[in-house]
Amino acid sequence: TGVKANFCKLNWDIHKKDPSKTPMFRDLVGNSSCESHISMDLSELITKLHQYDKTKSRKSSTTTTTAHTIPPTGFVFHESRCGSTLVANSLAAFSPSTIRVYSESGPPLAALGSCGESFSKCDRSRAAALFKDVVYLMGRSNNLEESHLFFKIQSIGSRFIGVMREAFPDTPWIFVHREPVQVMMSHFAVGNVKNVNCLRHRNNPPKVVKDLLNNRGLNVREVTNEVYCAAHLATLCQSALEESISSQGL
């Protein structure tokens, strides 16, 4: 309730032709003339779409519409700087006509984290319900060839794998990672420390990072940038490991 959603028509042909040219969702949006968009109440829209789908199902023998919703085929979580974009591009290139891949789009991450860190704003089930609605909408297609839907979530979203699992308990997911020193070297290779992704929240560190450091006798305000980055990455991997164990495998 009270959630607004903005929509514009995406040019999926660009991404399907060569995923490497628009590897991130922002690249696709930038090449889709999204200056003009439609804003609607999410709850109201979801209700009407479900009603439409039920009506279409009852009239399936006579309907000519191609509109349908693709259920999620899989989710890709990752540590960052580990080859996850290659994974997403490979999925998209495997069968362009039948596969749609969202690579780090904003709405799924916003839904996953909508109840805040440690779910201080609302219960996890509400975040899961919102995430399910967002995925439902982003799976809408008027191309009958499209039958598989993948989402690569931003690295920070790895802390909310549990929300995804509650929303889609039977949908496969993976966590992409690599040797941690190589990941950190890639992060700091940008030069200017202000642009280092793993330090983005250094001035307002999340509780999970502070707790990890405190448990090791370290003060988040006193550690070096390298130690903070390592702690940030560790929380992502720890979340994925815990979810992997509780789900009995990826």
Residue pairs with C-beta under 8 A, 6 or more apart in sequence:
1 43
2 41
2 43
3 41
3 42
3 43
3 130
4 39
4 40
4 41
4 42
5 39
5 40
5 41
5 42
5 45
5 107
5 137
6 37
6 38
6 39
7 37
7 38
7 39
7 40
8 29
8 32
8 33
8 34
8 36
8 37
8 38
9 32
9 34
10 28
10 29
10 32
10 34
11 28
11 31
11 32
11 33
12 28
12 100
12 143
14 21
14 22
14 28
14 31
14 32
15 21
15 22
15 28
15 92
15 101
16 92
16 96
16 97
17 96
19 88
19 89
19 92
19 93
19 101
20 89
21 27
22 28
22 30
22 31
23 85
23 88
23 89
23 103
24 85
24 103
24 104
25 102
25 103
25 104
25 105
25 106
26 104
42 130
42 133
42 134
42 137
43 133
45 137
46 133
46 136
46 137
49 136
49 137
49 140
53 69
56 63
56 65
56 67
65 142
66 142
66 143
66 144
67 140
67 141
67 142
68 140
68 141
68 142
68 144
69 136
69 139
69 140
69 141
70 100
70 139
70 140
70 141
70 146
70 147
70 148
70 149
71 139
71 149
71 171
72 135
72 139
72 149
72 150
72 151
72 168
72 171
73 99
73 148
73 149
73 150
73 171
73 172
74 150
74 151
74 171
74 172
74 173
74 174
75 150
75 151
75 152
75 153
75 164
75 168
75 171
75 172
75 173
75 174
76 84
76 87
76 88
76 91
76 150
76 151
76 152
76 153
76 173
76 174
76 176
77 153
77 155
77 157
77 158
77 161
77 173
77 174
77 175
77 176
77 240
78 84
78 87
78 152
78 153
78 155
78 158
78 175
78 176
78 177
79 155
79 158
79 175
79 176
79 177
79 178
79 183
79 233
79 236
79 237
80 155
80 183
80 187
80 197
80 198
80 233
80 236
81 182
81 183
81 186
81 187
81 197
82 176
82 177
82 178
82 183
83 176
83 178
84 152
84 155
84 176
85 103
85 152
87 152
87 174
87 176
88 101
88 103
88 150
88 152
89 101
89 103
91 99
91 101
91 150
92 99
92 100
92 101
92 150
95 148
97 145
97 146
98 145
98 146
98 147
98 148
99 146
99 147
99 148
99 149
99 150
100 139
100 141
100 146
100 148
100 149
100 150
101 149
101 150
101 151
101 152
102 108
102 138
102 149
102 150
102 151
102 152
103 152
104 152
104 153
104 154
105 138
105 151
107 134
107 138
108 131
108 134
108 135
108 138
108 151
108 153
108 157
109 153
109 154
109 156
109 157
110 134
111 127
111 130
111 131
111 133
111 134
112 127
112 131
112 153
112 157
112 160
112 163
112 164
113 127
113 156
113 157
113 159
113 160
114 121
114 122
114 126
114 127
114 130
114 131
115 121
115 122
115 123
115 124
115 126
115 127
116 122
117 206
117 207
117 208
118 207
118 208
119 127
124 162
124 163
124 166
125 166
127 160
127 163
128 163
128 164
128 166
128 167
129 167
131 163
131 164
131 167
132 167
132 168
135 149
135 151
135 167
135 168
138 149
138 151
139 149
153 164
155 197
155 236
156 236
158 175
158 236
158 237
158 239
158 240
159 208
159 235
159 236
159 239
160 239
161 173
161 175
161 239
161 240
161 243
162 239
162 243
164 171
164 173
165 173
165 243
165 247
172 250
173 250
174 250
175 237
175 240
175 244
175 250
177 183
177 237
177 240
180 230
180 233
183 233
184 198
184 226
184 229
184 230
184 233
187 196
187 197
187 198
187 229
188 196
188 225
188 226
188 229
190 196
193 199
193 225
196 225
196 229
198 228
198 229
198 232
198 233
199 225
199 228
199 229
199 232
201 209
201 232
202 225
202 228
205 220
205 228
206 235
208 235
209 220
209 228
209 231
209 232
209 235
210 220
212 231
212 234
212 235
212 238
213 219
213 220
213 223
213 227
213 228
213 231
214 220
218 227
220 228
220 231
223 231
244 250
